[in-house]
Amino acid sequence: MKQHTVEKIGGTSMSDYLAVRDNIILSKHNEDLYNRIFVVSAYGGITNLLLEHKKSGQGGVYSLFAGGIEDDSWYASLQELKQKIYSINEHLFKSGERLEKANEFIGERLDDAERCLSDLKRLCQHGHFNLDAHLATVREMLASIGEAHSAWNTAELLKRDGVNAVFVDLTGWNADQHLTLDDRIQLVLSDMDLTSCLPIATGYAHSRDGLMSTFDRGYSEMTFSRIAVLTEAAEAVIHKEFHLSSADPKLVGEGNAVPIGRTNYDVADQLANLGMEAIHPKAAKGLRQHNIPLRVKNTFEPEHAGTLITRDYVSSKPCVEIIAGCKGVYAIEVFDQNMTGNVNTYDTELLSIIARFKGHIVSKDINANTITHYVSSNLKNVKRIVKAMQRSFDEAEVNQRKVTVVSAIGSDMNVSGILAKTVSALAENDINVLAIHQSMRQVDMQFVISEDDYADAIKSLHSCLVEVHDHGRAICLAS
């Protein structure tokens, strides 16, 4: 039976090489230097420059290139990216032959990408070629550069520091075959002796169908998950710059937030639904199906066991494990007296409209003549959804309102009176609850409130549901 682990290192952690080396690779808390496969993200901020800013949407090379064939702003963005990447290399390698090799490796890819984009621009100025038909491939190509950069650098730095590290390039750069994701992983990793070498694999992996078309910015988690499944890992580990905690420490205070310690994949799915992914749901699916535990660790606190996520874990005593929320949510309410007795037809059409505009549904309400969907999207897109709904149901009243959703989540929250206690805590802080959802699975409670009350609601719920129990170093210490 194989006893290796597959471990993913997040972008913010990757930006601190010494922490990665000392707290993860060479940590005294590891039983073995080898028998591990590492999957690395791009350095913090690089993928934002390559594609677009994940939170603000500010244009990177890809989004500027996709903006139109007459606009060359992408070129200036690419030059800015090059300077940032060379600056990172200088910080890591200082000077000399190692720095020259590092710049040569990534410089070739950046120059290749620049030539591809320039040639494609010129080609698409001809009437027979459509830029939109090539954008998915452009996005994949650009995304791969970030992980190739960080993985190559990390392998070289570790070799310098006495570790038999091996750069594992899954990007398919200049490959002559279009393989499936699984085939590419198996082709590259099949002959490696994990007992004597340390693979450092790119978080981006090229596949025939394209990772980003399905997972977009979650692609590295899918690569990580498939490597764990295909190599039959004993455990999957994600190293982040923070613990998977009972709430955002910035909101509830560093001294009040506590690592969860143990939970299950059901809880991870609830977090993903709120946009707070411990891991992409489809990446988690493979781990869950093959019964591979997932551990989330804090890079900067290596002595802590982190949080272990397993398929069948249920807390020994019913409790709330995390308070989380989702801002930027719009309640889209459709009222129509003709809906009574015909809810299914309405709901099917409304769901189809939201899917057409790629709105993410966080939750929804249904009664006899009203359906309200709580959709995470930007205002421009929400207005499009509302107009489409009005066209489909011309007698309906369609209203929108910006709200926020705050949720209490746990592997077992079957606690008598917990809903009443929670609502009372919100009321005591003058927080008006617009809607409440509690499922029979007893894994989460959702409260729809005004966006202005978001921070106060998180603090209020955390105080009455988590802090009162004085959990110590973790709600349930992981082994």
N, C-alpha and C positions, 0 to 999 in steps of 0.2 A: 504493500500500500504506500503510495507517495505521501510524503509529509511536508511538502513545500508549501509556501504561501505565495499569493499574488498580491502585490501592494501598489496602490496608486498614490502619487504625491501631487497635491493641488498646486495651482499656479503661485499663490502667495508664498507657500512653503518653498517652492522651487527657487524663488528669488533670493533665498538665504542659503547658499550652498553649505556653509559651515554647520548650520542647524541640521540640514539634510544629512550631511556626512556624520556628524557626531551624535545626533539624537535619533536617527533612523537607521543608517547603514551600519555604523560602528557602535551603536548603543550597547552598553553593558547589559541591557535588559533583554537582548536577543540571545537565544541559545546557540545560534549558528550564523556565521557571516553569510554563508551561501544557502542553498535550498530556498531561494527567494527569487521571484521575478518582479521587477519594478516597471510600472507603467507611469510615464510622467506627462504632466500637462506643460503647456508653454509657460514661460516666465510671466509673472503677473503683468497684465496690461497689454501684452503682445498680441493676443488674439483680438482684443478690442481694436488695435491699430490695423490688423490684417483685414478684419471683417467690418464690425461696427461696435460701438460701445454697448455692452450687454444691458446696461440699465438706462442710460440717457439716450441711446440710439444715435449718438453722434457718429458721423460717417468715418469709416476706415477705408482702406484701399478698395475693398470689394464694393461697398455700397456706393462709393463715389464713381467707380468704374461702371457699375450697373445703372447709374443715373442717366447715361446717354452717351452716344458716340461722338457728340460734338464737344463734350466737356472733358478737359484734360486735368482736372483737379486731382484725379487719382494718382497722377505721376508725382506731384508734389508730396502727396501723402506717402507714397512709396519711398521717396527719398528721406522723408522724416523717419519712417520705419527703419530704413537701413542705418541711419545714424544712431537710433536707439539700440538696435541690435549690436552694432559695433561697440557702442559704449558699454553694454553689458559684458561683451567679450573682454574688453580692456579691464573692466573691474575684476573679472574672474581670473584672467590669465596674465594680467599685468603687462608683460612685454615679451619679446623674444620669439623663438621658433614656435612655441605652443600657441601664442596669440596669432601668429601668421597662419598656422594651420586651421585654427578655429575660424578666422575671417575668410579663409579660402573656401572652407567647406560650405558655410552658409551663404557666402557671397555668390558662389556658383548658382545656388538655387534662387537667390533673389534676382540675379541677372537673367536666368532662364525665365522666371516669372514675368519680368519686365518685358522681355522679348515676346513672350506669348501674348500678353495683354496688348502690346503695340500692334502685333500682327493681326490679332483678332479685331481690334478697332478698325484697322484699315480694311480688312475683309468685309466687315459688316457695314461699311459705308457703301458697298455695292448692293444694289436692290434685291439680289437673289438670296442674301444671307441675313438672318434675323439674330440680333444679339441675344434676345431672351432665350433662344434655344440652347445657348452655350453657358448661361450664367450658373447653372448648378455645378457644372464641371469647374468653372472658374473659382467658385466658392470652395470646393473641395481642395483644389490645388493650393490656394492661398492658405487655407486653414492648416494644411500639412506642414507648412514651413515653420510654424511656431514650435510644434512638438519635435520636429527634426533638429532644430536649433538646441533646445534644452536637453534632449536625450543625448545628442552627440557630445555636447559640452560636459554633461554629467559623467558620462562614461570615461572621457579623457581625463577629467579631474580626479576621478576615483582611481584610475590606473596610475596617475602621478602619485597618488597617496597610498599606493601599495595594494589596491584591491584589483582582482582579476575581473574587471568589468568589461562587458561586451555591448557595443551599440547595436540595437536591434531595430532596423529600419522597416517599419510596416507601411510606409507611406506610398509605396509603389512608384516612387519617382523614377522616371525613365524605364519602368518595367515594360516588358513586351507581352505580358499576359494580363487579362482582366479576370481576376479570381474572385470567388466568394470570400466573405470575411473569414469564415472558418478555414477555408483552404489556404488563405494567405498566412494566417497565424500558424497553422500546422506546418506549412512549408518552411517557415523561418525558424521555428522553435524545435522542430522534431529531433534534430541531431545534437541539441545542446545538453551537456552534462551539468545539471544544476548543482551537483555536489562540489564542483570546482570552479564554476564561473558565475558571475552575477549579471544577468541580462538587464539592460536598461532599454525598454521598448518605448517607441513613440505612442503617445495617446491617440493620435490619428492613425487609422489604418485604412488604406484604400481597398475598396471592394467593388465588385461588378455593379451592384445596385446603388452604391453611394450611401455612406453613413449619414451624411448631413441631411439628406432628403427626408429621413425618418426621425433622426435624433437631434439635428441641428447642433447647438452648442453642448449637448450631452453626449457627443460622440466618443469622448475619451472614456466615459464610464461604460459604454457598450464594449469598447475594445478590452477594457479591464475585466469586465464580466465574462466575455467569451474566452479570454485567456484562462481565467480561473476554471471555467467549466470544461474546456477542452483538455487542460492539463491535469484535471481532477485535483485541484488544490484542496489542502486541508482547511484553509481559511483565506478569506479575502479581507484586505485591510485598506482603508482609506486614511491617509494622513492629511489633516487640514490644519489651518492656523488657529482653530478654536475647537472646543469640545462640542459634541452634540448635547446641548444643555436644556434645562427645564424652561428656559426662556432666553431672549436676547439680553446678555449681560449689560449692554448699553442702555437698555430700557429699565430693567429691574435692579441693576446694580451688580457689580462683580461679586460682592460678598453674598448676594442672595441667590444668584443663579447657581445651579448644581448640575454636574454631569448626570445623564440619565443612567448610565451603567449597563442596563439590560433592557431590551425591548424586542419587538418582533417586526416582521416585514409588513404587517398590516398597518402598524403605526407609521412606518416609513412611507407607505402609500398615501396616508392622510397628510403627511407633511408635504409630499410632492404635489398633492392637489392644491395646496396653499402656495405653491411656488417656492417652498423651502426644502429643496431636495437634499436628503442625505445621500441618495443615489437615484438616478433616473428609473422610473417604474419598470420600464422594459428591461433595463439592465438588472434590476433586482429580481425580475421574474426568473431569469436563468439560474441565479444563485439559489433562489427559493426552491425551484423545481429539483435541483440537484443537491439540496440540503447542505449548501456551503454557507457557513456562518460569515457574517460581515462585521468587521470591527472598525469603528470610527475613532481615530486617535488624534490627539493634539500634538503636533510636531514639537511644540515648545514646552511640553510637559511629558517627556518620554517615560517617566516612572509610573504614570497613571495608566491603568489598563484600558481606559477609554470606554466606549459603549459597544457592547456586543449585540448584534441583531441576528436573531435566529428565526426559524420557521414556526416553531411551536411554543415559544416562550410566552407565559402569562404570569404577571406579577403574583407573588404568593398572597398578597393582600391587595384588594381593589384600591386603586389610587390613580391620581392624575400624574402623568409623567412629563408632559410638556405643554406650555401655553404658547401658541403661535398664531399668526394672523396674516392677512393678505390685504394690502392697501391697493388703491387703484381699481376697485371693483365697481361695476355699474349694475344697479338693479333695473332690469328691463321688464316692466309690468304690462301684460296684455289682458285687458278686460273686455269681455264680449258676452252678452246675455245668450247669444246663440251657442255658446260653448257648452252650456249645461246639457249633460247627457252625451256630449260629443268631444270630451276632453282629449281622447286619444288622437283624433284626427288633427286637432289644433297643435298638440304637443309634438307630433311627428313633423309637421311642417315647420314649426318654430325651431326645433332642433336642427333641421336641415338648413335653415337660413343661417343660424349661428355657426354651423360647421362650414358653410360656404365661405364665410368671412374669417374663418380660423379663430373664432372667439373661444376662450377657455372657460368652461362652466365650472364655477366653484361650488355652487349649490342651487337649489330651486325650491319654490313653493307651488303647490297646486290646491285650488279649491273648486267649487262648483262652476264658477264662471271666470276665474282669473288664474293665469300662470305667470309666475315671476321667475326669471332666470337671473342669477347673480354671475355676471360675466367679467372676467379679468381681461381687459383690453384697453386700448387708448380711445380717447373721446371720438376721434375721427372715424375709427372703425365702428364704434358703437352707434354713431349717427347713421352709418350705412346700414347696419343691422336693423335699426328702428324703421328706416324708410322702407326696407324690403318687407318687414312685417306689416307695415301699414298698407303696402300694395297688395299683399296676399290676403289681408283681412280688412277690407275697407270700412266695415261697420264697427271695428274694434277701437277701443281707446288704448293707445300705446304710449306709455310714459317711461322716462328714464330718470335715474337718480344716482348720484355718486355716493357710495357707502364704503364700509370696510367690514371684513369678516374676521372675527376673533374666535379661536377654537381652543378648547381644552381636550387633550388627547392622551390616551393611555391604553395599554394592552388589556386592561380590565377595569372599567369604571362603573361597575355595578354596585354603586354605593347609594344606599337609601337616603333620599333627601338632597342629593348633590345638586340637582337642578335648581331647587328652591334656594339653597344656600348660595349658589352662584349668582342667580338673578338678584338676590338680596344684596350681595356684595357690590354688584354694579349699581343698583339703585342708591345705595348708601353714598356712592361717589357721584351721584347726579348724572349717571350715564343711562340714557334712554335706549332700551332694547327695541329695535324695529321688527325683528323676526328671530325666532329660535328654532333650531333643528337638533333633535337627538334621535339617533337610530337605535333599533333594537339590538344591534351588535355590541352596544355599550363600549365603543372605542373612541367616540368623539362627541362633543357638543359644540354647536356653532351658534354664534351670536352675531347678528347683523346690526351694526351701529353706525352712527355718524362718523365720518373719517376724522373729524376733529377730536373724537374721544378715543382714538386708537391707543395711544401711549398709556393713558389713564386706565383703559380697560385691561391691557396686558398686565400692568402693575397690580391692579385690583384683583384680578383672577389669580395671578401668581401668589399674591400675599395670602389669599384665603384658601387656596387649594394645594399649594406646594410648601411655602415657607413655614406654615404652621407645624409641619411635621419634622423640621430640623433633621434633614436627611444625611448631613455630614458630607463625606467626599463623593458620594453618589447616591442616587435614589435606590439602586441595587448594584452593589459592587460586582463588576465583571471579573471573571477568573482569568 
